[in-house]
Amino acid sequence: MDTLIDLYPWIKALHVISVIAWMAGLLYLPRLFAYHAASEPGSAQSETFKVMERRLFRAIMNPAMGAVYIFGILLLFSSPYVDWSAGWLWVKLAMITVLTTLHHYYGLWRKAFERDENTRSPRFYKIMNEAPTVAMIVLVLMVVAKPF
Ligand code: HEM
């Protein structure tokens, strides 16, 4: 336990690095979906989007989310600022649930595109792009400012 506390700044750095990689995917993948939804199924462009989406989701977003969770959970045990009666921690956990749920839906939408079965409009994906942005802003304000 003492070792974990000593490692706190390093774990936090690794946590933030993984957060950046995960957020990059959460913000960029719906953009790709929006362009993909506007392209003809079976076209060369659509096939290129499939490869980009698969690589982004599988090679970056899945491992990054895993790393965010691993380092985040380690921080729960090593951070001197974790206080389970504080509101910011619970709002942060709620926003993590939002981001994780979005990640899951992105996975389902990606599979629909892979099968050429997308039925949603480019506009839908552009609107969806706002959800991770809002959740991330609330989350970072909570964990950095800890207003309550
Ligand atoms: C399972 C998921 C997560 C858990 C359990 C978790 C937990 C934690 C904990 C306990 C801290 C230390 C707080 C402190 O010492 O002040 C922390 C720091 C941080 N977390 Fe997370 N977190 C998770 C996911 C996320 C996500 C998704 C983001 C952003 C989108 C994020 C952004 C940050 C930032 C920026 C810090 C550094 C704050 C500072 O140094 O003031 N975390 N996290």
Backbone and ligand atoms as CSV (ligand in chain L), in Angstrom:
chain,resi,resn,atom,element,x,y,z
A,1,MET,N,N,0.842,-1.221,0.000
A,1,MET,CA,C,0.000,0.000,0.000
A,1,MET,C,C,0.870,1.262,0.000
A,2,ASP,N,N,1.973,1.220,0.829
A,2,ASP,CA,C,2.886,2.371,0.885
A,2,ASP,C,C,3.529,2.615,-0.466
A,3,THR,N,N,3.896,1.500,-1.149
A,3,THR,CA,C,4.513,1.611,-2.475
A,3,THR,C,C,3.558,2.296,-3.433
A,4,LEU,N,N,2.279,1.911,-3.330
A,4,LEU,CA,C,1.256,2.493,-4.205
A,4,LEU,C,C,1.162,4.001,-3.963
A,5,ILE,N,N,1.233,4.402,-2.700
A,5,ILE,CA,C,1.142,5.833,-2.364
A,5,ILE,C,C,2.369,6.569,-2.918
A,6,ASP,N,N,3.553,5.936,-2.805
A,6,ASP,CA,C,4.776,6.554,-3.357
A,6,ASP,C,C,4.663,6.745,-4.862
A,7,LEU,N,N,3.970,5.803,-5.495
A,7,LEU,CA,C,3.878,5.842,-6.956
A,7,LEU,C,C,2.767,6.776,-7.457
A,8,TYR,N,N,2.019,7.399,-6.524
A,8,TYR,CA,C,0.850,8.215,-6.881
A,8,TYR,C,C,1.077,9.167,-8.075
A,9,PRO,N,N,2.148,10.008,-8.073
A,9,PRO,CA,C,2.294,10.931,-9.213
A,9,PRO,C,C,2.525,10.210,-10.541
A,10,TRP,N,N,3.199,9.066,-10.487
A,10,TRP,CA,C,3.472,8.307,-11.722
A,10,TRP,C,C,2.201,7.648,-12.228
A,11,ILE,N,N,1.424,7.111,-11.304
A,11,ILE,CA,C,0.153,6.479,-11.709
A,11,ILE,C,C,-0.757,7.545,-12.314
A,12,LYS,N,N,-0.751,8.750,-11.694
A,12,LYS,CA,C,-1.613,9.833,-12.186
A,12,LYS,C,C,-1.174,10.238,-13.598
A,13,ALA,N,N,0.145,10.308,-13.820
A,13,ALA,CA,C,0.640,10.670,-15.157
A,13,ALA,C,C,0.186,9.629,-16.184
A,14,LEU,N,N,0.326,8.335,-15.833
A,14,LEU,CA,C,-0.090,7.279,-16.771
A,14,LEU,C,C,-1.602,7.322,-16.995
A,15,HIS,N,N,-2.346,7.674,-15.931
A,15,HIS,CA,C,-3.801,7.811,-16.035
A,15,HIS,C,C,-4.140,8.909,-17.046
A,16,VAL,N,N,-3.498,10.066,-16.925
A,16,VAL,CA,C,-3.812,11.194,-17.817
A,16,VAL,C,C,-3.401,10.869,-19.264
A,17,ILE,N,N,-2.260,10.185,-19.430
A,17,ILE,CA,C,-1.829,9.793,-20.786
A,17,ILE,C,C,-2.885,8.877,-21.428
A,18,SER,N,N,-3.382,7.891,-20.648
A,18,SER,CA,C,-4.403,6.991,-21.209
A,18,SER,C,C,-5.699,7.738,-21.488
A,19,VAL,N,N,-6.045,8.683,-20.607
A,19,VAL,CA,C,-7.258,9.478,-20.810
A,19,VAL,C,C,-7.168,10.229,-22.148
A,20,ILE,N,N,-5.993,10.801,-22.437
A,20,ILE,CA,C,-5.826,11.557,-23.689
A,20,ILE,C,C,-6.071,10.637,-24.899
A,21,ALA,N,N,-5.493,9.414,-24.848
A,21,ALA,CA,C,-5.652,8.486,-25.975
A,21,ALA,C,C,-7.117,8.059,-26.126
A,22,TRP,N,N,-7.771,7.793,-24.989
A,22,TRP,CA,C,-9.178,7.348,-25.056
A,22,TRP,C,C,-10.064,8.479,-25.595
A,23,MET,N,N,-9.844,9.698,-25.053
A,23,MET,CA,C,-10.664,10.837,-25.474
A,23,MET,C,C,-10.453,11.142,-26.958
A,24,ALA,N,N,-9.216,10.991,-27.440
A,24,ALA,CA,C,-8.953,11.248,-28.868
A,24,ALA,C,C,-9.891,10.377,-29.698
A,25,GLY,N,N,-10.007,9.097,-29.325
A,25,GLY,CA,C,-10.886,8.181,-30.056
A,25,GLY,C,C,-12.355,8.522,-29.875
A,26,LEU,N,N,-12.747,8.825,-28.623
A,26,LEU,CA,C,-14.164,9.133,-28.364
A,26,LEU,C,C,-14.612,10.373,-29.137
A,27,LEU,N,N,-13.664,11.304,-29.366
A,27,LEU,CA,C,-14.023,12.532,-30.086
A,27,LEU,C,C,-13.911,12.356,-31.609
A,28,TYR,N,N,-12.989,11.496,-32.059
A,28,TYR,CA,C,-12.753,11.392,-33.495
A,28,TYR,C,C,-13.637,10.349,-34.185
A,29,LEU,N,N,-13.936,9.227,-33.482
A,29,LEU,CA,C,-14.698,8.157,-34.138
A,29,LEU,C,C,-16.076,8.616,-34.653
A,30,PRO,N,N,-16.861,9.388,-33.873
A,30,PRO,CA,C,-18.142,9.848,-34.432
A,30,PRO,C,C,-17.977,10.742,-35.663
A,31,ARG,N,N,-16.860,11.462,-35.751
A,31,ARG,CA,C,-16.549,12.261,-36.958
A,31,ARG,C,C,-16.403,11.342,-38.162
A,32,LEU,N,N,-15.635,10.248,-37.940
A,32,LEU,CA,C,-15.458,9.273,-39.034
A,32,LEU,C,C,-16.817,8.678,-39.423
A,33,PHE,N,N,-17.649,8.372,-38.403
A,33,PHE,CA,C,-18.984,7.819,-38.684
A,33,PHE,C,C,-19.797,8.801,-39.531
A,34,ALA,N,N,-19.694,10.102,-39.202
A,34,ALA,CA,C,-20.478,11.107,-39.939
A,34,ALA,C,C,-20.074,11.109,-41.419
A,35,TYR,N,N,-18.766,11.069,-41.701
A,35,TYR,CA,C,-18.305,11.022,-43.106
A,35,TYR,C,C,-18.686,9.695,-43.751
A,36,HIS,N,N,-18.547,8.628,-42.957
A,36,HIS,CA,C,-18.855,7.290,-43.470
A,36,HIS,C,C,-20.331,7.190,-43.863
A,37,ALA,N,N,-21.210,7.766,-42.998
A,37,ALA,CA,C,-22.656,7.704,-43.256
A,37,ALA,C,C,-23.019,8.432,-44.544
A,38,ALA,N,N,-22.159,9.375,-44.972
A,38,ALA,CA,C,-22.437,10.137,-46.201
A,38,ALA,C,C,-21.850,9.447,-47.436
A,39,SER,N,N,-21.112,8.344,-47.238
A,39,SER,CA,C,-20.497,7.693,-48.404
A,39,SER,C,C,-21.313,6.461,-48.825
A,40,GLU,N,N,-21.195,6.101,-50.073
A,40,GLU,CA,C,-21.973,5.005,-50.662
A,40,GLU,C,C,-21.491,3.652,-50.125
A,41,PRO,N,N,-22.395,2.794,-49.557
A,41,PRO,CA,C,-21.947,1.474,-49.094
A,41,PRO,C,C,-21.301,0.701,-50.246
A,42,GLY,N,N,-20.184,0.064,-49.969
A,42,GLY,CA,C,-19.489,-0.724,-50.998
A,42,GLY,C,C,-18.451,0.075,-51.777
A,43,SER,N,N,-18.501,1.435,-51.667
A,43,SER,CA,C,-17.529,2.264,-52.394
A,43,SER,C,C,-16.141,2.122,-51.758
A,44,ALA,N,N,-15.107,2.519,-52.498
A,44,ALA,CA,C,-13.732,2.441,-51.988
A,44,ALA,C,C,-13.602,3.308,-50.736
A,45,GLN,N,N,-14.273,4.461,-50.777
A,45,GLN,CA,C,-14.220,5.387,-49.627
A,45,GLN,C,C,-14.801,4.719,-48.363
A,46,SER,N,N,-15.943,4.055,-48.544
A,46,SER,CA,C,-16.590,3.392,-47.404
A,46,SER,C,C,-15.690,2.279,-46.843
A,47,GLU,N,N,-15.025,1.548,-47.724
A,47,GLU,CA,C,-14.134,0.475,-47.261
A,47,GLU,C,C,-12.938,1.050,-46.490
A,48,THR,N,N,-12.447,2.214,-46.938
A,48,THR,CA,C,-11.331,2.867,-46.231
A,48,THR,C,C,-11.776,3.287,-44.833
A,49,PHE,N,N,-12.994,3.856,-44.739
A,49,PHE,CA,C,-13.508,4.249,-43.416
A,49,PHE,C,C,-13.595,3.042,-42.485
A,50,LYS,N,N,-14.005,1.890,-43.037
A,50,LYS,CA,C,-14.121,0.681,-42.195
A,50,LYS,C,C,-12.775,0.340,-41.555
A,51,VAL,N,N,-11.700,0.408,-42.367
A,51,VAL,CA,C,-10.363,0.081,-41.844
A,51,VAL,C,C,-9.964,1.105,-40.772
A,52,MET,N,N,-10.200,2.397,-41.062
A,52,MET,CA,C,-9.833,3.452,-40.097
A,52,MET,C,C,-10.590,3.273,-38.784
A,53,GLU,N,N,-11.884,2.983,-38.902
A,53,GLU,CA,C,-12.721,2.828,-37.698
A,53,GLU,C,C,-12.298,1.606,-36.888
A,54,ARG,N,N,-12.026,0.496,-37.592
A,54,ARG,CA,C,-11.629,-0.723,-36.871
A,54,ARG,C,C,-10.321,-0.512,-36.125
A,55,ARG,N,N,-9.351,0.089,-36.823
A,55,ARG,CA,C,-8.034,0.287,-36.179
A,55,ARG,C,C,-8.133,1.253,-35.008
A,56,LEU,N,N,-8.888,2.334,-35.197
A,56,LEU,CA,C,-9.018,3.309,-34.107
A,56,LEU,C,C,-9.683,2.665,-32.891
A,57,PHE,N,N,-10.764,1.914,-33.146
A,57,PHE,CA,C,-11.513,1.336,-32.025
A,57,PHE,C,C,-10.724,0.226,-31.333
A,58,ARG,N,N,-10.191,-0.699,-32.143
A,58,ARG,CA,C,-9.548,-1.878,-31.539
A,58,ARG,C,C,-8.139,-1.600,-31.049
A,59,ALA,N,N,-7.353,-0.865,-31.842
A,59,ALA,CA,C,-5.926,-0.720,-31.494
A,59,ALA,C,C,-5.681,0.440,-30.540
A,60,ILE,N,N,-6.585,1.425,-30.524
A,60,ILE,CA,C,-6.343,2.587,-29.637
A,60,ILE,C,C,-7.381,2.674,-28.528
A,61,MET,N,N,-8.665,2.722,-28.907
A,61,MET,CA,C,-9.687,3.025,-27.890
A,61,MET,C,C,-9.866,1.912,-26.855
A,62,ASN,N,N,-9.913,0.649,-27.303
A,62,ASN,CA,C,-10.105,-0.435,-26.329
A,62,ASN,C,C,-8.947,-0.510,-25.327
A,63,PRO,N,N,-7.679,-0.571,-25.797
A,63,PRO,CA,C,-6.589,-0.612,-24.811
A,63,PRO,C,C,-6.519,0.654,-23.961
A,64,ALA,N,N,-6.809,1.829,-24.564
A,64,ALA,CA,C,-6.738,3.088,-23.794
A,64,ALA,C,C,-7.782,3.081,-22.678
A,65,MET,N,N,-8.999,2.606,-22.992
A,65,MET,CA,C,-10.036,2.567,-21.948
A,65,MET,C,C,-9.609,1.623,-20.823
A,66,GLY,N,N,-9.047,0.480,-21.188
A,66,GLY,CA,C,-8.568,-0.464,-20.176
A,66,GLY,C,C,-7.532,0.189,-19.277
A,67,ALA,N,N,-6.606,0.926,-19.890
A,67,ALA,CA,C,-5.538,1.583,-19.119
A,67,ALA,C,C,-6.111,2.687,-18.221
A,68,VAL,N,N,-7.106,3.443,-18.732
A,68,VAL,CA,C,-7.745,4.489,-17.907
A,68,VAL,C,C,-8.335,3.851,-16.647
A,69,TYR,N,N,-9.013,2.725,-16.842
A,69,TYR,CA,C,-9.641,2.037,-15.701
A,69,TYR,C,C,-8.586,1.516,-14.720
A,70,ILE,N,N,-7.557,0.851,-15.257
A,70,ILE,CA,C,-6.537,0.270,-14.363
A,70,ILE,C,C,-5.879,1.377,-13.526
A,71,PHE,N,N,-5.393,2.439,-14.200
A,71,PHE,CA,C,-4.698,3.499,-13.457
A,71,PHE,C,C,-5.677,4.311,-12.597
A,72,GLY,N,N,-6.921,4.485,-13.084
A,72,GLY,CA,C,-7.933,5.213,-12.296
A,72,GLY,C,C,-8.240,4.477,-10.996
A,73,ILE,N,N,-8.403,3.142,-11.097
A,73,ILE,CA,C,-8.720,2.347,-9.892
A,73,ILE,C,C,-7.520,2.369,-8.930
A,74,LEU,N,N,-6.296,2.288,-9.490
A,74,LEU,CA,C,-5.105,2.377,-8.620
A,74,LEU,C,C,-5.062,3.736,-7.911
A,75,LEU,N,N,-5.515,4.786,-8.626
A,75,LEU,CA,C,-5.531,6.124,-8.001
A,75,LEU,C,C,-6.512,6.191,-6.839
A,76,LEU,N,N,-7.616,5.430,-6.951
A,76,LEU,CA,C,-8.600,5.427,-5.854
A,76,LEU,C,C,-7.945,4.965,-4.549
A,77,PHE,N,N,-6.887,4.121,-4.681
A,77,PHE,CA,C,-6.215,3.594,-3.488
A,77,PHE,C,C,-4.946,4.358,-3.127
A,78,SER,N,N,-4.449,5.207,-4.039
A,78,SER,CA,C,-3.170,5.882,-3.768
A,78,SER,C,C,-3.302,7.394,-3.590
A,79,SER,N,N,-4.406,7.984,-4.107
A,79,SER,CA,C,-4.514,9.442,-4.046
A,79,SER,C,C,-4.865,9.935,-2.633
A,80,PRO,N,N,-4.160,10.977,-2.178
A,80,PRO,CA,C,-4.523,11.539,-0.869
A,80,PRO,C,C,-5.811,12.358,-0.932
A,81,TYR,N,N,-6.321,12.603,-2.147
A,81,TYR,CA,C,-7.502,13.474,-2.291
A,81,TYR,C,C,-8.817,12.714,-2.394
A,82,VAL,N,N,-8.733,11.373,-2.444
A,82,VAL,CA,C,-9.978,10.615,-2.599
A,82,VAL,C,C,-10.738,10.596,-1.275
A,83,ASP,N,N,-11.968,11.141,-1.332
A,83,ASP,CA,C,-12.814,11.209,-0.143
A,83,ASP,C,C,-14.208,10.790,-0.620
A,84,TRP,N,N,-14.634,9.608,-0.193
A,84,TRP,CA,C,-15.879,9.033,-0.721
A,84,TRP,C,C,-17.118,9.839,-0.340
A,85,SER,N,N,-16.978,10.796,0.605
A,85,SER,CA,C,-18.160,11.608,0.954
A,85,SER,C,C,-18.197,12.891,0.117
A,86,ALA,N,N,-17.204,13.078,-0.768
A,86,ALA,CA,C,-17.170,14.303,-1.590
A,86,ALA,C,C,-17.994,14.112,-2.877
A,87,GLY,N,N,-18.737,15.167,-3.223
A,87,GLY,CA,C,-19.620,15.101,-4.398
A,87,GLY,C,C,-18.857,14.939,-5.705
A,88,TRP,N,N,-17.691,15.618,-5.848
A,88,TRP,CA,C,-16.977,15.602,-7.130
A,88,TRP,C,C,-16.647,14.190,-7.595
A,89,LEU,N,N,-16.325,13.310,-6.620
A,89,LEU,CA,C,-15.929,11.944,-6.967
A,89,LEU,C,C,-17.100,11.195,-7.595
A,90,TRP,N,N,-18.300,11.420,-7.042
A,90,TRP,CA,C,-19.480,10.717,-7.540
A,90,TRP,C,C,-19.904,11.259,-8.900
A,91,VAL,N,N,-19.773,12.591,-9.089
A,91,VAL,CA,C,-20.095,13.158,-10.410
A,91,VAL,C,C,-19.086,12.633,-11.424
A,92,LYS,N,N,-17.814,12.543,-10.997
A,92,LYS,CA,C,-16.789,12.002,-11.902
A,92,LYS,C,C,-17.140,10.568,-12.293
A,93,LEU,N,N,-17.520,9.748,-11.320
A,93,LEU,CA,C,-17.855,8.354,-11.610
A,93,LEU,C,C,-19.071,8.271,-12.546
A,94,ALA,N,N,-20.029,9.197,-12.357
A,94,ALA,CA,C,-21.211,9.205,-13.240
A,94,ALA,C,C,-20.786,9.534,-14.684
A,95,MET,N,N,-19.874,10.498,-14.845
A,95,MET,CA,C,-19.414,10.877,-16.191
A,95,MET,C,C,-18.614,9.745,-16.836
A,96,ILE,N,N,-17.896,8.975,-16.006
A,96,ILE,CA,C,-17.151,7.820,-16.529
A,96,ILE,C,C,-18.140,6.790,-17.078
A,97,THR,N,N,-19.284,6.636,-16.368
A,97,THR,CA,C,-20.317,5.711,-16.843
A,97,THR,C,C,-20.849,6.174,-18.196
A,98,VAL,N,N,-21.050,7.503,-18.334
A,98,VAL,CA,C,-21.529,8.048,-19.619
A,98,VAL,C,C,-20.521,7.719,-20.724
A,99,LEU,N,N,-19.231,7.991,-20.485
A,99,LEU,CA,C,-18.200,7.766,-21.504
A,99,LEU,C,C,-18.078,6.279,-21.858
A,100,THR,N,N,-18.200,5.415,-20.828
A,100,THR,CA,C,-18.081,3.967,-21.069
A,100,THR,C,C,-19.281,3.467,-21.885
A,101,THR,N,N,-20.479,4.006,-21.578
A,101,THR,CA,C,-21.675,3.619,-22.335
A,101,THR,C,C,-21.532,4.071,-23.790
A,102,LEU,N,N,-21.036,5.302,-23.997
A,102,LEU,CA,C,-20.829,5.797,-25.359
A,102,LEU,C,C,-19.859,4.884,-26.107
A,103,HIS,N,N,-18.769,4.505,-25.421
A,103,HIS,CA,C,-17.763,3.627,-26.025
A,103,HIS,C,C,-18.436,2.338,-26.535
A,104,HIS,N,N,-19.304,1.786,-25.694
A,104,HIS,CA,C,-20.009,0.556,-26.034
A,104,HIS,C,C,-20.887,0.762,-27.282
A,105,TYR,N,N,-21.628,1.895,-27.307
A,105,TYR,CA,C,-22.479,2.162,-28.471
A,105,TYR,C,C,-21.649,2.390,-29.730
A,106,TYR,N,N,-20.525,3.075,-29.586
A,106,TYR,CA,C,-19.644,3.274,-30.751
A,106,TYR,C,C,-19.261,1.914,-31.345
A,107,GLY,N,N,-19.001,0.946,-30.443
A,107,GLY,CA,C,-18.624,-0.398,-30.893
A,107,GLY,C,C,-19.749,-1.035,-31.711
A,108,LEU,N,N,-20.996,-0.854,-31.246
A,108,LEU,CA,C,-22.148,-1.415,-31.975
A,108,LEU,C,C,-22.321,-0.718,-33.320
A,109,TRP,N,N,-22.178,0.619,-33.321
A,109,TRP,CA,C,-22.338,1.372,-34.581
A,109,TRP,C,C,-21.236,1.000,-35.569
A,110,ARG,N,N,-20.028,0.808,-35.032
A,110,ARG,CA,C,-18.911,0.433,-35.912
A,110,ARG,C,C,-19.204,-0.907,-36.596
A,111,LYS,N,N,-19.758,-1.850,-35.825
A,111,LYS,CA,C,-20.063,-3.162,-36.401
A,111,LYS,C,C,-21.158,-3.042,-37.466
A,112,ALA,N,N,-22.146,-2.151,-37.222
A,112,ALA,CA,C,-23.208,-1.946,-38.225
A,112,ALA,C,C,-22.597,-1.408,-39.523
A,113,PHE,N,N,-21.650,-0.455,-39.411
A,113,PHE,CA,C,-20.974,0.073,-40.607
A,113,PHE,C,C,-20.203,-1.045,-41.305
A,114,GLU,N,N,-19.557,-1.895,-40.515
A,114,GLU,CA,C,-18.740,-2.975,-41.092
A,114,GLU,C,C,-19.600,-3.909,-41.936
A,115,ARG,N,N,-20.875,-4.093,-41.517
A,115,ARG,CA,C,-21.786,-4.972,-42.267
A,115,ARG,C,C,-22.579,-4.202,-43.318
A,116,ASP,N,N,-22.231,-2.905,-43.522
A,116,ASP,CA,C,-22.978,-2.011,-44.437
A,116,ASP,C,C,-24.440,-1.900,-44.029
A,117,GLU,N,N,-24.680,-1.886,-42.716
A,117,GLU,CA,C,-26.063,-1.836,-42.235
A,117,GLU,C,C,-26.368,-0.561,-41.458
A,118,ASN,N,N,-25.565,0.483,-41.642
A,118,ASN,CA,C,-25.853,1.723,-40.916
A,118,ASN,C,C,-27.142,2.351,-41.436
A,119,THR,N,N,-28.003,2.802,-40.499
A,119,THR,CA,C,-29.245,3.447,-40.926
A,119,THR,C,C,-29.299,4.892,-40.420
A,120,ARG,N,N,-28.273,5.312,-39.645
A,120,ARG,CA,C,-28.313,6.647,-39.049
A,120,ARG,C,C,-27.688,7.680,-39.978
A,121,SER,N,N,-28.140,8.945,-39.809
A,121,SER,CA,C,-27.702,10.020,-40.703
A,121,SER,C,C,-26.369,10.614,-40.236
A,122,PRO,N,N,-25.659,11.317,-41.131
A,122,PRO,CA,C,-24.445,12.022,-40.709
A,122,PRO,C,C,-24.738,12.994,-39.568
A,123,ARG,N,N,-25.924,13.614,-39.620
A,123,ARG,CA,C,-26.304,14.576,-38.578
A,123,ARG,C,C,-26.352,13.929,-37.188
A,124,PHE,N,N,-26.880,12.692,-37.148
A,124,PHE,CA,C,-26.954,11.975,-35.873
A,124,PHE,C,C,-25.553,11.850,-35.260
A,125,TYR,N,N,-24.576,11.478,-36.109
A,125,TYR,CA,C,-23.216,11.282,-35.572
A,125,TYR,C,C,-22.579,12.612,-35.192
A,126,LYS,N,N,-22.936,13.679,-35.911
A,126,LYS,CA,C,-22.383,14.995,-35.542
A,126,LYS,C,C,-22.933,15.427,-34.183
A,127,ILE,N,N,-24.211,15.138,-33.941
A,127,ILE,CA,C,-24.810,15.490,-32.639
A,127,ILE,C,C,-24.179,14.622,-31.536
A,128,MET,N,N,-23.992,13.338,-31.839
A,128,MET,CA,C,-23.400,12.421,-30.850
A,128,MET,C,C,-21.986,12.847,-30.449
A,129,ASN,N,N,-21.342,13.537,-31.364
A,129,ASN,CA,C,-19.982,14.026,-31.105
A,129,ASN,C,C,-19.914,14.960,-29.893
A,130,GLU,N,N,-21.062,15.614,-29.607
A,130,GLU,CA,C,-21.085,16.589,-28.510
A,130,GLU,C,C,-21.113,15.891,-27.141
A,131,ALA,N,N,-21.677,14.679,-27.086
A,131,ALA,CA,C,-21.860,13.998,-25.793
A,131,ALA,C,C,-20.530,13.750,-25.060
A,132,PRO,N,N,-19.505,13.155,-25.736
A,132,PRO,CA,C,-18.248,12.955,-25.001
A,132,PRO,C,C,-17.581,14.271,-24.628
A,133,THR,N,N,-17.805,15.306,-25.441
A,133,THR,CA,C,-17.196,16.614,-25.142
A,133,THR,C,C,-17.748,17.156,-23.823
A,134,VAL,N,N,-19.085,17.129,-23.707
A,134,VAL,CA,C,-19.720,17.655,-22.493
A,134,VAL,C,C,-19.305,16.832,-21.265
A,135,ALA,N,N,-19.353,15.488,-21.408
A,135,ALA,CA,C,-18.996,14.616,-20.276
A,135,ALA,C,C,-17.550,14.864,-19.844
A,136,MET,N,N,-16.655,15.021,-20.815
A,136,MET,CA,C,-15.235,15.235,-20.501
A,136,MET,C,C,-15.020,16.577,-19.788
A,137,ILE,N,N,-15.736,17.630,-20.232
A,137,ILE,CA,C,-15.577,18.948,-19.596
A,137,ILE,C,C,-16.026,18.869,-18.130
A,138,VAL,N,N,-17.206,18.280,-17.908
A,138,VAL,CA,C,-17.723,18.162,-16.528
A,138,VAL,C,C,-16.739,17.358,-15.682
A,139,LEU,N,N,-16.267,16.229,-16.259
A,139,LEU,CA,C,-15.377,15.326,-15.517
A,139,LEU,C,C,-14.072,16.025,-15.105
A,140,VAL,N,N,-13.448,16.722,-16.041
A,140,VAL,CA,C,-12.158,17.366,-15.728
A,140,VAL,C,C,-12.366,18.499,-14.710
A,141,LEU,N,N,-13.487,19.258,-14.838
A,141,LEU,CA,C,-13.757,20.317,-13.846
A,141,LEU,C,C,-13.884,19.700,-12.455
A,142,MET,N,N,-14.568,18.551,-12.373
A,142,MET,CA,C,-14.766,17.892,-11.074
A,142,MET,C,C,-13.436,17.455,-10.462
A,143,VAL,N,N,-12.625,16.743,-11.271
A,143,VAL,CA,C,-11.424,16.126,-10.698
A,143,VAL,C,C,-10.310,17.147,-10.440
A,144,VAL,N,N,-10.287,18.224,-11.211
A,144,VAL,CA,C,-9.225,19.219,-11.000
A,144,VAL,C,C,-9.649,20.263,-9.957
A,145,ALA,N,N,-10.877,20.821,-10.106
A,145,ALA,CA,C,-11.300,21.891,-9.182
A,145,ALA,C,C,-11.932,21.330,-7.897
A,146,LYS,N,N,-12.489,20.139,-7.961
A,146,LYS,CA,C,-13.167,19.502,-6.817
A,146,LYS,C,C,-14.043,20.518,-6.089
A,147,PRO,N,N,-15.068,21.084,-6.812
A,147,PRO,CA,C,-15.818,22.209,-6.253
A,147,PRO,C,C,-16.729,21.858,-5.071
A,148,PHE,N,N,-17.083,20.576,-4.923
A,148,PHE,CA,C,-17.922,20.191,-3.772
A,148,PHE,C,C,-17.653,18.769,-3.351
L,1,HEM,C1,C,-12.460,4.071,-14.106
L,1,HEM,C2,C,-12.315,5.316,-14.469
L,1,HEM,C3,C,-11.614,6.353,-13.641
L,1,HEM,C4,C,-11.300,6.345,-12.304
L,1,HEM,C5,C,-11.567,5.274,-11.269
L,1,HEM,C6,C,-10.617,7.593,-12.041
L,1,HEM,C7,C,-10.126,7.993,-10.812
L,1,HEM,C8,C,-9.251,9.050,-10.615
L,1,HEM,C9,C,-8.653,9.404,-9.368
L,1,HEM,C10,C,-8.902,8.691,-8.044
L,1,HEM,C11,C,-7.845,10.477,-9.572
L,1,HEM,C12,C,-6.949,11.168,-8.539
L,1,HEM,C13,C,-7.600,12.439,-8.065
L,1,HEM,C14,C,-6.608,13.264,-7.281
L,1,HEM,O1,O,-5.651,12.703,-6.718
L,1,HEM,O2,O,-6.767,14.493,-7.246
L,1,HEM,C15,C,-7.927,10.814,-10.982
L,1,HEM,C16,C,-7.247,11.852,-11.590
L,1,HEM,C17,C,-7.556,12.341,-12.832
L,1,HEM,N1,N,-8.508,11.821,-13.697
L,1,HEM,FE1,FE,-9.478,10.047,-13.472
L,1,HEM,N2,N,-10.537,8.326,-13.195
L,1,HEM,C18,C,-11.161,7.609,-14.201
L,1,HEM,C19,C,-11.357,8.038,-15.513
L,1,HEM,C20,C,-11.039,9.314,-15.967
L,1,HEM,C21,C,-11.475,9.887,-17.220
L,1,HEM,C22,C,-12.383,9.189,-18.211
L,1,HEM,C23,C,-10.942,11.158,-17.308
L,1,HEM,C24,C,-11.110,12.242,-18.363
L,1,HEM,C25,C,-11.902,12.198,-19.406
L,1,HEM,C26,C,-10.150,11.355,-16.129
L,1,HEM,C27,C,-9.419,12.502,-15.870
L,1,HEM,C28,C,-8.571,12.649,-14.806
L,1,HEM,C29,C,-7.636,13.752,-14.642
L,1,HEM,C30,C,-7.412,14.910,-15.627
L,1,HEM,C31,C,-6.973,13.549,-13.406
L,1,HEM,C32,C,-5.871,14.419,-12.788
L,1,HEM,C33,C,-6.470,15.466,-11.867
L,1,HEM,C34,C,-5.443,16.296,-11.120
L,1,HEM,O3,O,-4.243,16.008,-11.142
L,1,HEM,O4,O,-5.826,17.284,-10.494
L,1,HEM,N3,N,-10.246,10.227,-15.326
L,1,HEM,N4,N,-8.810,9.930,-11.592
